[in-house]
Amino acid sequence: RFRIAGCSDSDGEDMYVLDGEEKWYADFTNKKGVEPLPSFIDHISYVEGTYESAESKQQTCRQNLKLRRKAMK
């Protein structure tokens, strides 16, 4: 299992993947976590607060992005 996370000025990504399959991702447009698993398999649920944590990490990512741009100039 691994996590993919990143951001830009206008967009962001935060998802968990297992064996090449998306298990959970943050839908920042609709402000919720999404578990895109088909109904015929055992459903994996993430703990409450996972989406809120992803939002917080996006804010930190954008702050770090601004700092890195400033440092590169």
C-alpha positions in Angstrom: 0.0 0.0 0.0 1.2 3.5 -0.7 0.0 7.1 -0.7 0.2 9.6 -3.6 -0.1 13.2 -2.6 0.8 16.5 -4.3 -0.5 19.9 -5.1 -0.4 22.9 -7.4 -1.7 26.4 -7.0 -5.1 25.3 -8.3 -5.4 21.6 -7.8 -4.3 18.7 -5.5 -4.2 15.0 -5.2 -4.3 12.7 -2.2 -5.0 8.9 -2.7 -4.2 5.5 -1.3 -3.3 2.7 -3.6 -2.8 -1.1 -3.1 -1.6 -3.4 -5.9 -2.1 -0.7 -8.5 -5.8 -0.1 -7.5 -7.2 3.1 -6.0 -8.6 2.3 -2.5 -9.4 5.9 -1.4 -9.0 9.4 -2.8 -9.9 12.9 -1.6 -12.4 14.6 -3.8 -11.5 18.2 -3.1 -14.3 19.5 -5.4 -17.1 17.8 -3.5 -15.2 17.9 -0.1 -15.3 14.2 0.7 -13.3 11.0 0.6 -14.2 8.5 -2.0 -13.8 4.7 -1.8 -14.1 3.6 -5.5 -14.2 -0.1 -4.9 -16.8 -2.2 -6.7 -19.7 -3.5 -4.5 -18.8 -7.2 -5.0 -15.6 -7.1 -3.0 -14.9 -6.7 0.7 -15.1 -3.0 1.3 -12.2 -1.2 3.0 -13.1 1.9 5.0 -10.7 4.5 6.1 -10.9 6.1 9.6 -13.0 9.1 10.2 -11.0 12.3 9.6 -9.0 10.9 6.6 -10.5 13.5 4.3 -9.9 16.4 6.8 -6.3 15.2 7.1 -5.9 15.3 3.3 -7.3 18.9 3.2 -4.8 20.0 5.9 -1.9 18.3 4.1 -2.9 20.2 0.9 -2.7 23.5 2.7 0.8 22.6 4.0 1.8 21.5 0.5 0.7 24.8 -1.0 2.6 26.8 1.7 5.7 24.7 0.9 5.3 25.3 -2.8 5.3 29.0 -2.2 8.4 28.8 -0.1 10.2 26.7 -2.7 9.3 29.1 -5.5 10.7 32.0 -3.4 13.9 30.1 -2.7 14.4 29.2 -6.4 14.2 32.9 -7.4 
